Amino acid sequence: MPIVTLDEIKEQLSFTDDIGTVDDAMLQRKLDAAQNHVERLLGFEIETSFGGVDQDPIPPALVEAVSQLAAWWYEQREAASDAAREVPFGVREIITEYREFTF
């Protein structure tokens, strides 16, 4: 289940109402991929550890990591450019704080 909604990623990207729904399908793909990537780096699915009954709420930092990564992938759709890098600054640091394993 997604931890970031389509409306929340639009807010992250500062979308205005005039943009409408033209990029909704692409944004949803970016959100799904970003959450999957974060979870693979964490080593667990976020909702198996957070947000359920008798569990701590989903940490805002993990929501931020998924939001930043999805927004970054939306804004940087070229494979190579002057601004190209693996993930936005801070995302890997957030993930490291919650990861259950080390290399």
N, C-alpha and C positions, 0 to 999 in steps of 0.2 A: 504494500500500500504506500502511495507517495506521501512523503512528509512535507512536501512543498506543493502548493496548489498552483494552478495556472494563473489565478489572480495574483498570487504572491510573487511569482516570477515576473509578471508584467509590472508590478510595483517595483521590484528590484531593478528592472530595466527602465524605469520611469516612462512607461508607455502612457500615452494620452488616449482618451476615448475615441479620437478620430482614427486611430490605427485599427480599431475594431478587432475582428477575429482572423484576419488574413494570415497570420503566422501561428495560430493556435496549434495546429498539428505539429509543426516543426518545434515549437516551444515544448510541447508535451514530450516529444522524442528526446529533446535535450535534457529535460527534467528526469525522465526515466533512465537515460544513460548516465547522468551525473549521480543519481542516487545509487545505481548499480556499481559505478566506479568507486564511490565512497565506501560502499559496503564491502566491496572486494578488498579494498585497502585496509578496512577495519578488521576484516576476518569474520564478520557476522552481519546478519540482517538487522538493521536498526530497530525495527519493531519487535524483534524477538527479545530484545534487552530493555527497551524503553517504551513507554506510552501505554502499556497494557494494564490490566487489573493487577494490583499489588506491585507495580513497577514504578520506578521514577519516571517523570515526564521526559519526553524527548528533549535532550539538551539543546538550547538555542544555538549553541556553537555548531552542532551537526546540521541543523536547519540552515545556518549561514553557509557552511561548507558546500552543501548541495546547491543552495541558491547562487553562490558565487561561481561555482563551477559551471552550472547550466547557463548562467548569464554570459560567462566568459566564452563558452563554446558557441553560443548564439552570436555574440558580437565578433568573434574571431573565427570565421568559417573558412579561412584560407589555411592550407596545410603549412605554408611557410610565409613568413613576413618578418619585418623588423621587430614586431612586438611578440612574435611567436615564442611561447614557452610551454612547458609541460602542463602546469596548472597555475592558476592565479596565486599570487603571493598570499600566504596565510592558510590556504586550504590544507596543504600537507601538514602544517603545524597543528591545525585543529584535529585532523584525523589521528595524528600521532598521540595526542592526549587521551584518546578513547580506544586506541587499538589494543587488542588483547594479546598480541604477540610482537616479537621483535625479530629482526634479521641479524 
